[in-house]
């Protein structure tokens, strides 16, 4: 299920674009051998890999736009290409080893989010150097590398993007105001280039990781020269520019993005969190009108709430927010059973609600749930 191809199909189904069928859940083993590859990375090498990954390659072609028009879709190298693929695999192996020798913690942390690597034939790569298509979580594509340092840099760069994509699924990096954020203009890009907020956050994360690797690299004897396309020499400066811009956009970022920036650059955005709410909200003013499913998923304080809509909707909420939702569900839908077990559970929920009220947390939680759309206000009832 960690296969980029399976996750792509699941993502399309959750977005309502397709219907999920079992045959679409293609595992990594369909394109990469269980053993072999670079270190412990799975590399797309089986003859069927180009066909299985064709949608991902088309996505890259589309994203590159006019840059890729002359050379067509990027093409994969596989074991059918003989020595060309074997040579590329050897450099890939050396690059992973180099990255782990220079920044072991960083490299292993990021590679956890890389499930599959594809090597792109340079004859059909066009302007592509490396890519991590968002629609195929865990997939990294690299143009046939020329050196191990090039591999290490590319895997850190794209691995950072893949990690942020995974974080965005389960953490609040954005909020309901994010789409209103003015775009960022990278000073090092063309005059007309503009990055939306999420892309800017992803770039900051990647540049901080690259700057960390470059710092560690400076402490070891040089073995290879950086290529002309390397971003390592400019990573530190660009991460600071991006970080300063993001610190000024705190009202457009979710609470977990504030914590992420604090970890990356040592500062939190100073702007107070903005929420929409009604005056002095109380529990009696709110209701829910749809069934909900609750799952406590490993990490303490995080509950997954599912709504059986089409496409389905999923929300991560805190334990306390889940307490409020469960009470509203029971009271509005009149599902409170007279059993002693159910009554005990309701007493526990009510006790926690009283604690939240006493600590002035109830108002904030209700406002957040209202903004997210999980609860509705009585005044809005038609």
C-alpha positions in Angstrom: 0.0 0.0 0.0 3.0 2.3 0.2 3.4 2.0 -3.6 3.3 5.4 -5.4 1.1 3.7 -8.0 -1.4 2.4 -5.4 -1.4 5.7 -3.6 -2.1 7.5 -6.9 -5.2 5.4 -7.5 -6.4 5.8 -3.9 -5.9 9.6 -4.1 -7.9 9.8 -7.3 -10.7 7.8 -5.7 -10.8 9.9 -2.6 -10.9 13.1 -4.7 -13.9 11.7 -6.6 -12.1 11.6 -10.0 -12.3 7.8 -10.4 -13.8 4.7 -8.8 -11.3 2.6 -6.9 -10.8 -0.9 -8.4 -8.6 -3.6 -6.9 -6.6 -4.1 -10.1 -5.5 -0.5 -9.9 -3.6 -1.1 -6.6 -0.2 -1.9 -8.2 2.5 -2.6 -5.8 6.2 -1.6 -6.0 7.0 -5.3 -6.8 5.4 -4.8 -10.2 8.1 -2.5 -11.3 11.1 -3.1 -9.0 12.6 -6.3 -7.7 12.3 -7.1 -4.0 16.1 -7.3 -3.7 18.7 -5.2 -5.6 18.8 -1.5 -6.4 20.7 1.2 -4.6 21.4 0.3 -1.0 17.9 -0.3 0.3 16.1 1.9 -2.2 13.7 0.2 -4.7 14.6 1.2 -8.3 12.2 0.8 -11.2 14.0 -1.7 -13.3 11.7 -4.4 -14.5 10.6 -4.4 -18.2 7.0 -3.4 -17.3 8.1 -0.3 -15.4 7.8 2.2 -18.3 4.2 1.1 -19.0 3.2 1.1 -15.3 4.8 4.5 -14.7 3.6 6.1 -18.0 1.0 8.2 -16.2 3.6 9.6 -13.9 5.9 10.4 -16.8 3.0 12.1 -18.6 2.4 14.2 -15.5 6.0 15.4 -15.5 5.8 16.2 -19.2 2.7 18.3 -18.5 4.3 20.1 -15.6 7.4 20.9 -17.7 5.1 22.2 -20.4 6.9 23.9 -23.3 10.3 22.9 -21.9 9.5 19.2 -22.6 7.8 19.7 -26.0 10.8 19.0 -28.1 11.8 15.8 -26.4 8.4 14.2 -25.6 7.7 12.4 -22.4 10.6 11.4 -20.2 11.7 7.8 -20.7 12.8 5.3 -18.1 16.0 3.3 -18.2 15.5 -0.3 -17.1 17.4 -3.6 -17.0 16.5 -4.0 -20.7 18.9 -1.1 -21.4 21.9 -3.3 -20.2 25.1 -1.5 -19.4 23.6 2.0 -19.4 21.2 1.0 -16.6 23.8 -1.0 -14.7 26.2 2.0 -14.8 23.5 4.4 -13.6 22.5 2.0 -10.8 26.2 1.9 -9.6 26.3 5.7 -9.4 23.0 5.8 -7.6 24.3 3.3 -5.1 27.4 5.4 -4.5 25.3 8.5 -4.1 23.1 7.0 -1.4 26.3 5.8 0.4 27.8 9.2 0.1 24.7 10.9 1.5 24.6 8.6 4.5 28.3 9.1 5.2 27.9 12.9 5.2 24.5 13.4 6.8 23.3 10.0 8.0 20.3 11.2 10.1 19.1 13.6 7.4 19.5 11.1 4.6 17.7 8.3 6.4 14.9 10.5 7.6 14.1 11.7 4.1 14.6 8.4 2.3 11.9 6.9 4.6 9.4 8.9 2.4 10.9 7.6 -0.9 9.3 4.3 -1.9 10.5 4.1 -5.5 13.2 5.7 -7.7 13.0 5.9 -11.5 16.1 6.6 -13.6 15.3 8.8 -16.6 17.1 8.3 -19.9 19.1 11.5 -20.6 18.1 11.3 -24.3 14.5 11.9 -23.3 14.9 14.0 -20.2 14.7 17.4 -21.7 15.1 20.0 -19.0 14.3 17.5 -16.2 17.0 17.0 -13.6 14.9 15.4 -10.8 11.2 15.4 -9.9 8.8 14.1 -7.3 5.3 14.3 -8.8 2.8 15.1 -6.1 0.1 12.8 -7.6 2.4 9.8 -7.1 3.5 10.0 -3.4 6.8 8.3 -2.7 8.1 8.4 -6.3 11.3 10.2 -7.2 12.6 10.5 -10.8 16.2 11.3 -11.5 17.9 11.9 -14.8 20.8 9.5 -15.3 23.3 10.8 -12.7 26.9 11.8 -13.6 28.3 11.7 -10.1 27.5 10.4 -6.6 27.3 13.9 -5.2 24.6 14.7 -7.8 22.6 11.7 -6.6 22.9 12.6 -2.9 21.7 16.2 -3.6 18.8 15.1 -5.8 17.6 12.5 -3.2 17.7 15.1 -0.4 15.9 17.6 -2.5 13.2 15.3 -3.7 13.0 13.4 -0.5 12.3 16.7 1.3 9.4 17.3 -1.0 8.1 13.8 -0.5 8.3 14.2 3.3 6.4 17.4 3.2 3.7 15.8 1.0 3.3 13.1 3.6 3.2 15.7 6.4 0.5 17.6 4.5 -1.8 14.6 4.6 -1.8 14.2 8.4 -0.9 17.6 9.8 -2.4 21.1 9.6 0.1 22.9 7.3 -2.6 25.0 5.7 -5.8 26.6 6.9 -9.0 28.0 5.4 -7.2 31.3 4.6 -4.3 29.7 2.7 -5.8 30.2 -0.8 -6.0 34.0 -0.1 -2.3 34.3 0.5 -0.5 36.5 -2.1 2.0 34.5 -4.1 5.8 34.5 -3.6 8.2 35.7 -6.3 11.5 33.9 -6.2 14.2 36.5 -6.9 16.3 33.9 -8.6 13.5 32.9 -11.1 12.0 34.6 -14.1 10.2 37.9 -13.6 6.7 36.4 -14.1 7.2 33.3 -11.9 4.9 33.1 -8.8 4.7 30.4 -6.2 1.6 29.7 -4.2 1.9 29.4 -0.4 2.3 25.6 -0.3 4.9 25.5 -3.0 6.9 28.2 -1.1 6.7 26.2 2.1 7.9 23.1 0.2 10.8 25.1 -1.3 11.8 26.4 2.1 11.8 22.9 3.6 13.9 21.6 0.7 16.4 24.4 0.8 16.8 24.0 4.6 17.6 20.3 4.1 20.0 21.1 1.3 21.7 23.8 3.4 22.1 21.3 6.2 23.7 18.7 3.8 26.0 21.4 2.4 27.1 22.4 5.9 27.9 18.7 6.7 29.6 18.3 3.3 32.0 21.2 4.1 33.4 19.2 7.0 34.6 16.2 5.0 37.4 16.1 2.5 36.1 16.9 -1.0 35.8 13.9 -3.3 33.9 15.4 -6.3 33.2 18.8 -7.6 29.7 20.2 -7.6 28.0 20.5 -10.9 26.9 23.8 -12.5 23.3 23.0 -11.7 23.9 22.3 -8.0 21.7 24.2 -5.6 23.9 23.5 -2.6 26.0 26.7 -2.7 22.8 28.9 -2.7 20.7 26.8 -0.4 21.4 28.6 2.9 20.7 32.1 1.4 17.5 31.0 -0.3 16.2 29.2 2.7 16.6 32.4 4.7 14.7 34.5 2.1 11.9 31.9 2.0 11.8 31.6 5.7 11.5 35.4 6.3 8.6 35.6 3.8 6.8 32.7 5.4 7.2 34.2 8.9 5.2 37.2 7.7 2.4 34.9 6.4 1.5 33.2 9.7 -2.3 33.9 9.4 -2.4 31.8 6.2 -0.5 28.8 7.7 -1.9 26.0 9.9 -0.7 25.5 13.4 1.6 22.6 12.5 3.3 24.7 9.8 4.1 27.2 12.6 5.8 24.4 14.5 7.5 23.2 11.4 9.0 26.6 10.7 10.2 26.8 14.3 12.0 23.5 13.7 13.5 24.6 10.4 14.5 28.2 11.0 14.2 28.6 14.8 11.2 31.0 14.7 7.5 30.8 14.6 5.3 33.2 12.6 4.3 36.1 14.8 0.8 36.7 13.4 -2.0 35.5 15.6 -4.2 32.7 14.3 -7.3 33.9 12.6 -10.6 32.1 13.0 -14.2 32.8 12.1 -16.6 32.3 15.0 -19.9 33.5 16.4 -19.9 35.7 19.5 -19.3 33.7 22.7 -20.0 30.3 21.3 -21.5 27.6 23.5 -22.1 23.9 22.8 -25.9 24.4 22.6 -25.5 26.7 19.6 -23.9 24.0 17.4 -25.1 20.8 15.8 -23.9 18.2 13.3 -26.2 16.7 10.7 -24.2 13.8 9.3 -22.9 10.5 10.7 -19.2 10.5 11.6 -16.7 7.7 12.1 -13.8 8.2 14.7 -10.5 6.4 14.6 -7.7 6.9 17.1 -4.6 6.4 15.0 -1.4 5.8 17.0 -0.1 9.3 17.7 -1.6 10.6 21.0 -4.0 13.5 20.7 -4.9 12.9 17.1 -8.2 11.5 15.9 -9.2 10.8 12.3 -12.8 11.8 11.6 -14.5 10.4 8.5 -17.7 11.6 6.8 -19.4 9.2 4.4 -19.8 11.7 1.6 -18.9 11.3 -2.1 -16.0 11.8 -2.3 -15.4 10.9 1.3 -14.0 13.6 3.6 -11.4 13.1 6.3 -10.3 15.4 9.1 -7.6 15.2 11.7 -8.7 16.7 15.0 -7.5 16.7 18.6 -8.8 14.4 21.3 -10.7 17.3 22.8 -12.3 18.3 19.5 -13.3 14.7 19.0 -15.0 14.8 22.5 -17.1 17.7 21.4 -18.1 16.0 18.1 -19.1 12.8 19.9 -21.3 14.7 22.3 -22.9 16.7 19.6 -23.5 13.5 17.6 -25.1 11.7 20.5 -27.3 14.6 21.5 -28.4 15.8 18.1 -29.0 12.3 16.7 -30.5 11.1 20.0 -28.3 8.0 20.0 -27.5 7.8 23.7 -28.3 4.3 24.8 -29.6 3.7 28.4 -26.9 1.0 29.1 -24.5 1.6 32.0 -21.5 1.5 29.7 -22.9 4.2 27.4 -23.9 6.3 30.4 -20.4 6.0 31.8 -18.9 7.0 28.5 -21.2 10.1 28.3 -20.3 11.1 31.9 -16.6 11.0 31.0 -17.2 13.1 27.9 -19.3 15.6 29.9 -16.5 15.8 32.6 -13.9 16.6 29.9 -16.3 19.2 28.4 -16.6 20.9 31.7 -12.8 21.1 32.0 -12.5 22.6 28.6 -15.2 25.2 29.5 -13.4 26.1 32.7 -10.1 26.5 30.9 -11.6 28.7 28.2 -10.7 26.2 25.5 -14.3 25.3 24.4 -14.8 28.6 22.5 -11.6 28.1 20.4 -12.4 24.4 19.7 -15.9 25.2 18.6 -14.7 28.0 16.4 -12.1 25.7 14.7 -14.7 23.0 14.1 -17.1 25.5 12.7 -14.5 26.9 10.3 -13.6 23.4 9.2 -17.2 22.6 8.4 -17.5 19.7 10.8 -20.2 21.5 12.9 -22.9 24.0 12.0 -24.4 26.9 13.9 -28.0 27.0 14.8 -28.4 30.4 13.2 -27.4 28.9 9.8 -30.1 26.2 9.9 -32.4 26.8 7.0 
